[in-house]
Each structure stands twice: as structure tokens, then as C-alpha cells.
Amino acid sequence: MRRTKRIAQQSVIVLVLLICLLGRGLAASIDSSSYNWNLPTGLPKPIVPADNPMTQEKVELGRHLFYEKQLSITGNYSCASCHLQKRAFTDDRPVGIGATGEAHPRNSMSLTNIAYNSSLTWANPLMTKLETQALVPMFGEHPVELGMVGREKQIINFLRQDATYQKLFAEAFGAGEKAINLNNLIKALVSFERSLISFNSPYDRYRFGGERNAISASAKRGEKLFHSERLECFHCHGGFNFSDSVKHERLAFTEMAFHNTGLYNIDGKGAYPSDNTGVHEITYQPTDMGRFKAPTLRNIALTAPYMHDGSIATLDEVIEHYRVGGRTLHRGENAGIGRKNPFKSKFISGFEITESEKRELLAFLHSLTDETFINNPVFSDPHQQ
């Protein structure tokens, strides 16, 4: 199994180098200083690679590519198949399903504010750049997502023969057939992903916009509970993006963290399911068993089911999981007492909470739902407009 994982990782590295060579020197000179992130006053801008500055033209091209089903092996799947706008760019399945019907081991993570993410997957601390990560769903084989490995020429031929893409690539990267290449495709695609900014929830209008009545009194009490030492939520879901894996222009260093939350303890010694061992899959260190990223809680009410494997159905159940300090599974192949997992984070110690306090906490979490984000036409499928 280790050899298979190393081969897959090496394949991605080779593909990155190939695409860089294919696209080197072909992009037009671009000024990104005028790009509008639409951020509330006082919030920092995301960090963008110098070789892929943000422009509206690239974002628009990337939007078309994000929803383009011809970029899949079946012609029926796109990035948007697992990242639905109405669900804050996740889906309603426990785990992702690829173009060929293959079930993935993990839940499709929300793309909300992905531009601020220091780590781009559930459990790979090496995957830190969107331009690299975007290659995995398109060309990865274990598991198959879009399934386009070996079909690079097919992709380019399709784009070069399509009048709409001819126009969009020319606007984003300059005229000429050579501007339509895999390197520029990836740059445009991730530019759209970086544009998926969500800061207009009722909580944002209350906290950053000065609207004192934007959230209920119950939600305000829930916010205090969330940030209390009793519940400990804020330690892993802190800051303006409610995650402790974040990067932006004001940080002197990149914050990146992974946590074992006591979701499993199969053998009584800390084991997680063999296809989902977290950072351990990368490092093979025993203490990394079951360590996964704490994703943003923005739009969390829309992104059920929860956890890295979609194994918790509702927010109520998530709160209960943390209340008892880890989940107990009484039967089945994954049975075990999660709260006794020896690798569990020190922040997952359990807490007491009344029913009324639970309702207040839920009210706060629901106040993080940004209706404008999930209905914004600039993020929607251009092929349906």
C-alpha cells in the first residue's frame, strides 16, 4: 500500500513539472492590483502566488472550467458535481463519488474561503498550493475523480475547438492557440476557486458590519459559549475563518494544524479505519493516527454530513460527539471507545452543556450561513445561464 501511495504522489509531481513546462512563458503579463476581493473592512487579503495573480478574466474562465463536464472521463462530471454552490461548494454525501462511480474515502470538503487555507486536503500537510492540488481531482487515479489522466491532448483539443473557450482564454492569457494549455487551465480554475469568498453571513454583518441586531440574542449567547474555555471550540475553529489552518497577508507565519478528535478507537490502541488514518498516511508516525484538519465552520449548517468521512449526520450529533469527548461505536468493524483514544487532542476532553445552551450554540452556528454566497450568480454555472 505504501508503494502505491508513493507512486501516486510521484505521478502528481511529474504531472506538475510537465504542465509547468507546457505553459512556461505563454501567459500574458497581467496586473492584478485592481482585483476586488469584496472583503469586509479590516479583514486581510488572501495570499496569491506571484506567478498566478488574480484577474477577473481568469476568474471567469475558471468558472466555466469548474462547471465543464467535458473535463471528465464520462463527459457527465465536473468539479461542481462534488462541490455544489447551494451547499457552500460541498455535497450531501458522506463521501465523494467520482465520475466512474467510485466512492472516495473522504467527504467532499467545502470550498468556502479556500483562498485562506494553508492546507488544502483533510490530512496532507504537503498539499499547500491550489495549483498543485487541482491536478489531483483531474488526473488522480486512486481514487478516480474526473479521471482525465492520459487524456491531456483530448482536453486541449476540446478547448481549442470551442469558440467560447477561445474567447475566454484570449481575454485571460492573450491571443493565440498556444495560450490554451494545461498550465493556464489550472491557473484559471484555481483563480475561480480563490474567488469563492464568503463574508456576508448574519454573523459577519453583526461582528464586522456593525449591525447589532443581525443575529439573535440566542446566537450571541451561543457565540460566547463557542469561545469559552468550557467548550474549547475556538481552539481549533478560531479566527475570522473559524479554522486553525490559515494563511493571509498579515500573518508572519503559516498556521497549520491537524487533530485527532476521538472519532474512532478500533483496537483500543488508537487505530482508525485503514483507508482513513489521517496525517499518518503521509508520515507513518503512530502519533499522527487519526489527525485531520479542522475545516472552516463558515456555512457549516449547509455542509452535512460531517467529519472527514461524513460519519456524523447532524450538527446536534457533532455537539454530542464533543460533549462526551469522543464517539463510542458499540458494534461493527469500527467499534471502539473514541474518548479513550490515546492520540486524541487535549482539547477534546468533553464538557457539560444544557439543552438551552445547545440551542444557543446551534443558533450561533446557523448565523454563519451566508445566503448571498450560495446564491451569487458570479459563482453559478455559466452553462445554465
DRENDO-1510 file (C-alpha; in Angstrom, 1 decimal, always signed):
<recs>
REC; n; res; u; v; w
REC; 1; MET; +0.0; +0.0; +0.0 .
REC; 2; ARG; +2.8; +2.4; +0.8 .
REC; 3; ARG; +4.4; +1.8; -2.6 .
REC; 4; THR; +1.1; +2.5; -4.3 .
REC; 5; LYS; +0.7; +5.8; -2.4 .
REC; 6; ARG; +4.3; +6.8; -3.3 .
REC; 7; ILE; +3.7; +6.1; -6.9 .
REC; 8; ALA; +0.6; +8.2; -6.9 .
REC; 9; GLN; +2.4; +11.1; -5.2 .
REC; 10; GLN; +5.3; +10.8; -7.7 .
REC; 11; SER; +2.8; +10.8; -10.6 .
REC; 12; VAL; +1.3; +14.1; -9.4 .
REC; 13; ILE; +4.8; +15.6; -9.1 .
REC; 14; VAL; +5.7; +14.6; -12.7 .
REC; 15; LEU; +2.5; +16.0; -13.9 .
REC; 16; VAL; +3.1; +19.3; -12.2 .
REC; 17; LEU; +6.5; +19.6; -13.9 .
REC; 18; LEU; +5.0; +18.6; -17.3 .
REC; 19; ILE; +2.3; +21.2; -17.1 .
REC; 20; CYS; +4.8; +23.9; -16.0 .
REC; 21; LEU; +7.0; +23.1; -19.0 .
REC; 22; LEU; +4.0; +23.1; -21.3 .
REC; 23; GLY; +2.9; +26.5; -20.2 .
REC; 24; ARG; +6.2; +28.3; -19.5 .
REC; 25; GLY; +6.4; +31.7; -21.0 .
REC; 26; LEU; +3.0; +31.6; -22.6 .
REC; 27; ALA; +0.9; +33.6; -20.2 .
REC; 28; ALA; +0.5; +37.3; -20.9 .
REC; 29; SER; +1.7; +39.9; -18.5 .
REC; 30; ILE; -1.1; +40.7; -16.0 .
REC; 31; ASP; -1.7; +43.4; -13.5 .
REC; 32; SER; -3.8; +42.1; -10.5 .
REC; 33; SER; -3.7; +45.2; -8.3 .
REC; 34; SER; -7.3; +46.1; -9.3 .
REC; 35; TYR; -8.9; +42.8; -8.3 .
REC; 36; ASN; -11.7; +43.3; -5.8 .
REC; 37; TRP; -11.9; +40.6; -3.1 .
REC; 38; ASN; -15.1; +42.1; -1.7 .
REC; 39; LEU; -13.9; +41.8; +1.9 .
REC; 40; PRO; -15.4; +43.5; +5.0 .
REC; 41; THR; -13.3; +46.4; +6.2 .
REC; 42; GLY; -10.4; +45.3; +8.3 .
REC; 43; LEU; -10.1; +41.7; +7.0 .
REC; 44; PRO; -6.8; +40.7; +5.3 .
REC; 45; LYS; -6.4; +39.6; +1.7 .
REC; 46; PRO; -5.5; +36.0; +0.9 .
REC; 47; ILE; -2.0; +35.3; -0.3 .
REC; 48; VAL; -1.8; +34.7; -4.1 .
REC; 49; PRO; +1.2; +33.1; -5.9 .
REC; 50; ALA; +3.2; +35.7; -7.8 .
REC; 51; ASP; +3.0; +33.5; -10.9 .
REC; 52; ASN; -0.8; +33.4; -10.9 .
REC; 53; PRO; -2.1; +36.8; -9.9 .
REC; 54; MET; -5.9; +37.3; -9.7 .
REC; 55; THR; -7.8; +38.9; -12.6 .
REC; 56; GLN; -11.5; +38.9; -13.3 .
REC; 57; GLU; -10.8; +37.4; -16.7 .
REC; 58; LYS; -9.1; +34.4; -15.2 .
REC; 59; VAL; -11.8; +34.0; -12.6 .
REC; 60; GLU; -14.5; +34.0; -15.3 .
REC; 61; LEU; -12.6; +31.4; -17.4 .
REC; 62; GLY; -12.1; +29.4; -14.3 .
REC; 63; ARG; -15.8; +29.5; -13.6 .
REC; 64; HIS; -16.6; +27.9; -17.0 .
REC; 65; LEU; -13.9; +25.2; -16.4 .
REC; 66; PHE; -15.2; +24.5; -12.9 .
REC; 67; TYR; -18.6; +23.6; -14.3 .
REC; 68; GLU; -17.3; +22.0; -17.5 .
REC; 69; LYS; -18.4; +18.3; -17.8 .
REC; 70; GLN; -16.1; +17.7; -20.8 .
REC; 71; LEU; -13.2; +17.7; -18.4 .
REC; 72; SER; -14.3; +14.3; -17.1 .
REC; 73; ILE; -13.8; +10.8; -18.5 .
REC; 74; THR; -17.5; +10.3; -18.9 .
REC; 75; GLY; -18.5; +13.8; -20.0 .
REC; 76; ASN; -21.0; +13.9; -17.2 .
REC; 77; TYR; -19.0; +15.2; -14.3 .
REC; 78; SER; -17.3; +18.4; -13.3 .
REC; 79; CYS; -15.7; +19.9; -10.3 .
REC; 80; ALA; -19.1; +21.2; -9.4 .
REC; 81; SER; -20.5; +17.7; -9.2 .
REC; 82; CYS; -18.9; +17.3; -5.8 .
REC; 83; HIS; -18.9; +21.0; -4.9 .
REC; 84; LEU; -22.4; +22.4; -5.2 .
REC; 85; GLN; -22.9; +26.1; -4.7 .
REC; 86; LYS; -26.2; +25.6; -2.8 .
REC; 87; ARG; -24.3; +23.6; -0.2 .
REC; 88; ALA; -21.4; +26.0; +0.1 .
REC; 89; PHE; -19.5; +24.1; -2.5 .
REC; 90; THR; -19.7; +20.7; -0.9 .
REC; 91; ASP; -22.3; +17.9; -1.4 .
REC; 92; ASP; -24.8; +16.0; +0.7 .
REC; 93; ARG; -23.0; +12.6; +0.5 .
REC; 94; PRO; -21.0; +11.1; +3.3 .
REC; 95; VAL; -18.1; +10.6; +0.9 .
REC; 96; GLY; -17.3; +11.9; -2.6 .
REC; 97; ILE; -18.3; +9.9; -5.7 .
REC; 98; GLY; -16.1; +10.1; -8.7 .
REC; 99; ALA; -17.0; +10.3; -12.4 .
REC; 100; THR; -16.8; +6.5; -12.7 .
REC; 101; GLY; -19.0; +5.9; -9.6 .
REC; 102; GLU; -16.1; +5.1; -7.3 .
REC; 103; ALA; -16.6; +6.0; -3.7 .
REC; 104; HIS; -13.9; +8.1; -2.1 .
REC; 105; PRO; -12.7; +7.5; +1.5 .
REC; 106; ARG; -13.4; +11.1; +2.5 .
REC; 107; ASN; -16.1; +13.7; +2.5 .
REC; 108; SER; -16.1; +16.5; -0.1 .
REC; 109; MET; -14.7; +19.5; +1.7 .
REC; 110; SER; -16.3; +22.9; +1.4 .
REC; 111; LEU; -14.5; +25.4; -0.9 .
REC; 112; THR; -15.8; +28.3; +1.2 .
REC; 113; ASN; -12.8; +30.8; +1.6 .
REC; 114; ILE; -10.4; +28.2; +0.3 .
REC; 115; ALA; -8.0; +31.0; -0.6 .
REC; 116; TYR; -7.2; +31.3; +3.1 .
REC; 117; ASN; -6.5; +27.6; +3.6 .
REC; 118; SER; -2.9; +26.7; +4.5 .
REC; 119; SER; -3.7; +23.0; +3.9 .
REC; 120; LEU; -5.9; +22.0; +1.1 .
REC; 121; THR; -7.0; +18.5; +2.0 .
REC; 122; TRP; -8.2; +16.7; +5.1 .
REC; 123; ALA; -4.9; +15.3; +6.1 .
REC; 124; ASN; -2.0; +16.1; +3.8 .
REC; 125; PRO; +0.3; +18.8; +5.2 .
REC; 126; LEU; +2.3; +18.7; +2.0 .
REC; 127; MET; -0.6; +19.9; -0.2 .
REC; 128; THR; -0.4; +23.6; +0.3 .
REC; 129; LYS; -0.8; +25.2; -3.2 .
REC; 130; LEU; -4.1; +25.2; -5.1 .
REC; 131; GLU; -2.2; +25.0; -8.4 .
REC; 132; THR; -0.9; +21.6; -7.3 .
REC; 133; GLN; -4.0; +20.3; -5.6 .
REC; 134; ALA; -6.2; +21.0; -8.6 .
REC; 135; LEU; -4.2; +18.3; -10.5 .
REC; 136; VAL; -5.4; +15.6; -8.2 .
REC; 137; PRO; -9.1; +15.5; -8.9 .
REC; 138; MET; -8.4; +16.0; -12.6 .
REC; 139; PHE; -5.7; +13.4; -13.1 .
REC; 140; GLY; -5.6; +11.3; -10.0 .
REC; 141; GLU; -6.2; +7.6; -10.2 .
REC; 142; HIS; -6.5; +6.4; -6.6 .
REC; 143; PRO; -9.4; +7.2; -6.3 .
REC; 144; VAL; -10.7; +8.3; -9.7 .
REC; 145; GLU; -12.4; +11.7; -9.6 .
REC; 146; LEU; -12.6; +13.3; -13.0 .
REC; 147; GLY; -10.4; +10.5; -14.5 .
REC; 148; MET; -8.5; +12.5; -17.2 .
REC; 149; VAL; -5.1; +11.0; -16.7 .
REC; 150; GLY; -3.6; +10.3; -20.2 .
REC; 151; ARG; -6.2; +12.5; -21.8 .
REC; 152; GLU; -4.3; +15.8; -21.7 .
REC; 153; LYS; -4.4; +16.2; -25.5 .
REC; 154; GLN; -8.1; +15.5; -25.5 .
REC; 155; ILE; -8.6; +18.3; -23.1 .
REC; 156; ILE; -6.6; +20.8; -25.1 .
REC; 157; ASN; -8.2; +19.8; -28.4 .
REC; 158; PHE; -11.6; +20.3; -26.9 .
REC; 159; LEU; -10.8; +23.8; -25.5 .
REC; 160; ARG; -9.0; +24.9; -28.7 .
REC; 161; GLN; -12.0; +23.9; -30.9 .
REC; 162; ASP; -14.6; +25.6; -28.7 .
REC; 163; ALA; -15.4; +29.2; -29.6 .
REC; 164; THR; -16.3; +30.3; -26.1 .
REC; 165; TYR; -13.1; +28.9; -24.6 .
REC; 166; GLN; -11.1; +30.5; -27.4 .
REC; 167; LYS; -12.5; +33.9; -26.4 .
REC; 168; LEU; -12.1; +33.4; -22.7 .
REC; 169; PHE; -8.5; +32.1; -22.9 .
REC; 170; ALA; -7.6; +35.1; -25.1 .
REC; 171; GLU; -9.1; +37.5; -22.6 .
REC; 172; ALA; -7.3; +35.9; -19.7 .
REC; 173; PHE; -3.9; +34.9; -21.2 .
REC; 174; GLY; -3.6; +36.6; -24.5 .
REC; 175; ALA; -4.5; +35.7; -28.1 .
REC; 176; GLY; -3.2; +32.6; -29.9 .
REC; 177; GLU; -3.8; +28.9; -29.8 .
REC; 178; LYS; -0.7; +28.3; -27.6 .
REC; 179; ALA; -2.3; +30.2; -24.7 .
REC; 180; ILE; -4.8; +27.4; -24.4 .
REC; 181; ASN; -2.7; +24.9; -22.4 .
REC; 182; LEU; -2.9; +22.9; -19.3 .
REC; 183; ASN; -0.8; +25.3; -17.2 .
REC; 184; ASN; -3.2; +28.2; -18.0 .
REC; 185; LEU; -6.2; +25.9; -17.5 .
REC; 186; ILE; -5.1; +25.1; -13.9 .
REC; 187; LYS; -4.3; +28.8; -13.2 .
REC; 188; ALA; -7.8; +29.9; -14.3 .
REC; 189; LEU; -9.5; +27.1; -12.4 .
REC; 190; VAL; -7.9; +27.9; -9.1 .
REC; 191; SER; -8.4; +31.6; -9.7 .
REC; 192; PHE; -12.1; +30.9; -9.6 .
REC; 193; GLU; -11.7; +28.8; -6.5 .
REC; 194; ARG; -9.8; +31.6; -4.8 .
REC; 195; SER; -12.7; +34.0; -5.6 .
REC; 196; LEU; -15.1; +31.9; -3.5 .
REC; 197; ILE; -15.2; +34.4; -0.7 .
REC; 198; SER; -17.9; +34.3; +2.0 .
REC; 199; PHE; -18.2; +37.1; +4.5 .
REC; 200; ASN; -21.8; +38.2; +4.3 .
REC; 201; SER; -23.5; +36.0; +6.9 .
REC; 202; PRO; -25.7; +37.5; +9.6 .
REC; 203; TYR; -22.7; +36.9; +12.0 .
REC; 204; ASP; -20.4; +38.9; +9.7 .
REC; 205; ARG; -22.9; +41.8; +9.5 .
REC; 206; TYR; -23.1; +41.7; +13.3 .
REC; 207; ARG; -19.4; +41.3; +14.0 .
REC; 208; PHE; -17.8; +43.2; +11.1 .
REC; 209; GLY; -20.7; +45.4; +9.8 .
REC; 210; GLY; -21.9; +46.9; +13.0 .
REC; 211; GLU; -25.5; +45.6; +12.6 .
REC; 212; ARG; -26.3; +44.9; +16.3 .
REC; 213; ASN; -29.5; +43.1; +15.5 .
REC; 214; ALA; -28.2; +41.0; +12.6 .
REC; 215; ILE; -28.2; +37.9; +14.8 .
REC; 216; SER; -30.5; +36.9; +17.7 .
REC; 217; ALA; -29.8; +37.2; +21.4 .
REC; 218; SER; -29.6; +33.4; +21.5 .
REC; 219; ALA; -26.9; +33.4; +18.8 .
REC; 220; LYS; -24.9; +36.0; +20.7 .
REC; 221; ARG; -25.0; +33.8; +23.8 .
REC; 222; GLY; -24.0; +30.9; +21.6 .
REC; 223; GLU; -21.0; +32.9; +20.4 .
REC; 224; LYS; -19.9; +33.3; +24.0 .
REC; 225; LEU; -20.2; +29.6; +24.6 .
REC; 226; PHE; -18.3; +28.8; +21.4 .
REC; 227; HIS; -15.4; +31.0; +22.6 .
REC; 228; SER; -15.5; +29.7; +26.2 .
REC; 229; GLU; -12.8; +27.6; +27.8 .
REC; 230; ARG; -15.6; +25.2; +28.9 .
REC; 231; LEU; -16.4; +24.2; +25.3 .
REC; 232; GLU; -13.0; +24.7; +23.8 .
REC; 233; CYS; -14.4; +25.1; +20.2 .
REC; 234; PHE; -12.4; +28.2; +19.4 .
REC; 235; HIS; -9.0; +26.5; +19.9 .
REC; 236; CYS; -9.4; +24.5; +16.6 .
REC; 237; HIS; -12.0; +26.7; +14.9 .
REC; 238; GLY; -10.8; +30.2; +15.7 .
REC; 239; GLY; -10.1; +33.4; +13.9 .
REC; 240; PHE; -12.2; +35.1; +11.2 .
REC; 241; ASN; -12.3; +31.9; +9.1 .
REC; 242; PHE; -13.1; +29.6; +12.1 .
REC; 243; SER; -10.1; +27.3; +11.4 .
REC; 244; ASP; -6.6; +26.9; +12.7 .
REC; 245; SER; -5.2; +26.1; +9.3 .
REC; 246; VAL; -5.0; +29.5; +7.7 .
REC; 247; LYS; -2.7; +31.9; +5.8 .
REC; 248; HIS; -3.2; +35.5; +4.8 .
REC; 249; GLU; -1.2; +38.7; +4.1 .
REC; 250; ARG; -0.9; +39.7; +7.8 .
REC; 251; LEU; +0.4; +36.5; +9.2 .
REC; 252; ALA; +4.2; +36.3; +9.9 .
REC; 253; PHE; +3.9; +32.5; +9.6 .
REC; 254; THR; +1.5; +30.0; +8.2 .
REC; 255; GLU; -0.8; +28.3; +10.7 .
REC; 256; MET; -1.5; +24.6; +10.0 .
REC; 257; ALA; -2.8; +22.0; +12.4 .
REC; 258; PHE; -4.4; +18.6; +12.4 .
REC; 259; HIS; -6.3; +17.0; +15.3 .
REC; 260; ASN; -7.5; +13.6; +16.4 .
REC; 261; THR; -11.0; +14.1; +17.8 .
REC; 262; GLY; -11.6; +10.6; +19.1 .
REC; 263; LEU; -13.9; +9.6; +16.3 .
REC; 264; TYR; -12.6; +6.1; +16.3 .
REC; 265; ASN; -10.5; +3.7; +18.5 .
REC; 266; ILE; -10.9; +0.4; +16.8 .
REC; 267; ASP; -8.3; -1.7; +18.6 .
REC; 268; GLY; -8.2; +0.2; +21.9 .
REC; 269; LYS; -4.8; +1.5; +20.9 .
REC; 270; GLY; -6.0; +4.4; +18.8 .
REC; 271; ALA; -6.5; +2.8; +15.4 .
REC; 272; TYR; -8.7; +4.4; +12.7 .
REC; 273; PRO; -10.1; +2.7; +9.6 .
REC; 274; SER; -7.2; +1.5; +7.4 .
REC; 275; ASP; -8.3; +3.7; +4.5 .
REC; 276; ASN; -8.6; +6.8; +6.6 .
REC; 277; THR; -5.7; +7.2; +9.1 .
REC; 278; GLY; -5.2; +10.9; +8.6 .
REC; 279; VAL; -1.8; +12.5; +8.6 .
REC; 280; HIS; -0.4; +9.1; +9.5 .
REC; 281; GLU; -0.9; +8.1; +5.8 .
REC; 282; ILE; +1.8; +10.7; +4.9 .
REC; 283; THR; +4.2; +10.4; +7.8 .
REC; 284; TYR; +3.6; +6.8; +9.0 .
REC; 285; GLN; +4.2; +8.2; +12.6 .
REC; 286; PRO; +2.0; +6.4; +15.1 .
REC; 287; THR; +1.1; +9.7; +16.9 .
REC; 288; ASP; -0.3; +11.1; +13.6 .
REC; 289; MET; -3.0; +8.4; +13.6 .
REC; 290; GLY; -6.5; +9.9; +13.2 .
REC; 291; ARG; -5.2; +13.5; +12.8 .
REC; 292; PHE; -7.3; +15.6; +10.4 .
REC; 293; LYS; -7.7; +19.2; +9.6 .
REC; 294; ALA; -10.3; +21.4; +11.4 .
REC; 295; PRO; -12.1; +22.9; +8.3 .
REC; 296; THR; -13.8; +26.3; +8.4 .
REC; 297; LEU; -17.2; +26.4; +10.1 .
REC; 298; ARG; -18.5; +29.1; +7.7 .
REC; 299; ASN; -21.8; +27.9; +6.2 .
REC; 300; ILE; -21.5; +24.8; +8.4 .
REC; 301; ALA; -25.3; +24.3; +8.6 .
REC; 302; LEU; -25.2; +23.6; +4.8 .
REC; 303; THR; -22.4; +21.1; +4.7 .
REC; 304; ALA; -23.8; +18.0; +6.4 .
REC; 305; PRO; -22.9; +15.2; +6.8 .
REC; 306; TYR; -19.9; +16.0; +9.0 .
REC; 307; MET; -16.3; +14.8; +9.8 .
REC; 308; HIS; -13.7; +13.7; +7.3 .
REC; 309; ASP; -15.7; +10.6; +6.4 .
REC; 310; GLY; -19.2; +12.0; +6.7 .
REC; 311; SER; -20.0; +9.7; +9.5 .
REC; 312; ILE; -21.9; +12.2; +11.7 .
REC; 313; ALA; -25.2; +13.2; +10.2 .
REC; 314; THR; -26.2; +16.4; +12.0 .
REC; 315; LEU; -24.8; +19.4; +13.9 .
REC; 316; ASP; -26.7; +18.1; +17.0 .
REC; 317; GLU; -24.8; +14.9; +16.8 .
REC; 318; VAL; -21.5; +16.7; +16.3 .
REC; 319; ILE; -22.0; +18.7; +19.5 .
REC; 320; GLU; -22.8; +15.4; +21.3 .
REC; 321; HIS; -19.6; +13.9; +20.0 .
REC; 322; TYR; -17.6; +16.7; +21.5 .
REC; 323; ARG; -19.7; +16.8; +24.7 .
REC; 324; VAL; -18.7; +13.3; +25.6 .
REC; 325; GLY; -15.1; +13.8; +24.5 .
REC; 326; GLY; -15.2; +11.2; +21.7 .
REC; 327; ARG; -17.5; +8.8; +20.0 .
REC; 328; THR; -18.3; +5.3; +21.1 .
REC; 329; LEU; -19.3; +2.8; +18.5 .
REC; 330; HIS; -20.8; -0.3; +20.1 .
REC; 331; ARG; -20.9; -2.6; +17.1 .
REC; 332; GLY; -19.5; -3.2; +13.7 .
REC; 333; GLU; -15.9; -3.4; +12.3 .
REC; 334; ASN; -15.1; +0.1; +13.6 .
REC; 335; ALA; -16.4; -0.5; +17.2 .
REC; 336; GLY; -14.4; +1.2; +19.9 .
REC; 337; ILE; -14.4; +3.9; +22.6 .
REC; 338; GLY; -13.2; +7.1; +20.9 .
REC; 339; ARG; -12.9; +9.1; +24.1 .
REC; 340; LYS; -10.2; +6.7; +25.2 .
REC; 341; ASN; -8.1; +7.1; +22.0 .
REC; 342; PRO; -4.5; +7.7; +23.2 .
REC; 343; PHE; -3.8; +10.1; +20.3 .
REC; 344; LYS; -6.8; +12.3; +20.9 .
REC; 345; SER; -6.3; +16.1; +21.1 .
REC; 346; LYS; -6.1; +17.6; +24.6 .
REC; 347; PHE; -8.9; +20.0; +23.5 .
REC; 348; ILE; -11.3; +17.1; +23.1 .
REC; 349; SER; -11.9; +16.5; +26.8 .
REC; 350; GLY; -15.7; +16.7; +27.0 .
REC; 351; PHE; -17.9; +19.3; +28.6 .
REC; 352; GLU; -21.3; +19.9; +30.2 .
REC; 353; ILE; -24.0; +21.7; +28.3 .
REC; 354; THR; -27.7; +22.2; +29.0 .
REC; 355; GLU; -30.3; +21.8; +26.3 .
REC; 356; SER; -30.9; +25.6; +26.2 .
REC; 357; GLU; -27.2; +26.2; +25.8 .
REC; 358; LYS; -27.1; +23.7; +23.0 .
REC; 359; ARG; -29.8; +25.6; +21.2 .
REC; 360; GLU; -27.9; +28.8; +21.6 .
REC; 361; LEU; -24.7; +27.2; +20.2 .
REC; 362; LEU; -26.7; +25.9; +17.2 .
REC; 363; ALA; -28.2; +29.4; +16.7 .
REC; 364; PHE; -24.7; +30.8; +16.5 .
REC; 365; LEU; -23.5; +28.1; +14.1 .
REC; 366; HIS; -26.6; +28.8; +11.9 .
REC; 367; SER; -25.7; +32.5; +11.9 .
REC; 368; LEU; -22.6; +31.6; +9.9 .
REC; 369; THR; -24.7; +30.8; +6.8 .
REC; 370; ASP; -24.1; +33.3; +4.0 .
REC; 371; GLU; -27.2; +33.3; +1.8 .
REC; 372; THR; -25.6; +35.7; -0.7 .
REC; 373; PHE; -22.7; +33.4; -1.2 .
REC; 374; ILE; -24.8; +30.3; -2.1 .
REC; 375; ASN; -27.0; +32.4; -4.4 .
REC; 376; ASN; -24.4; +34.7; -6.0 .
REC; 377; PRO; -24.7; +34.4; -9.8 .
REC; 378; VAL; -21.0; +35.1; -10.3 .
REC; 379; PHE; -20.3; +31.7; -8.7 .
REC; 380; SER; -23.0; +29.8; -10.5 .
REC; 381; ASP; -22.9; +27.6; -13.6 .
REC; 382; PRO; -22.4; +29.8; -16.7 .
REC; 383; HIS; -23.5; +26.9; -18.9 .
REC; 384; GLN; -27.0; +27.2; -17.4 .
REC; 385; GLN; -27.4; +30.9; -17.9 .
</recs>
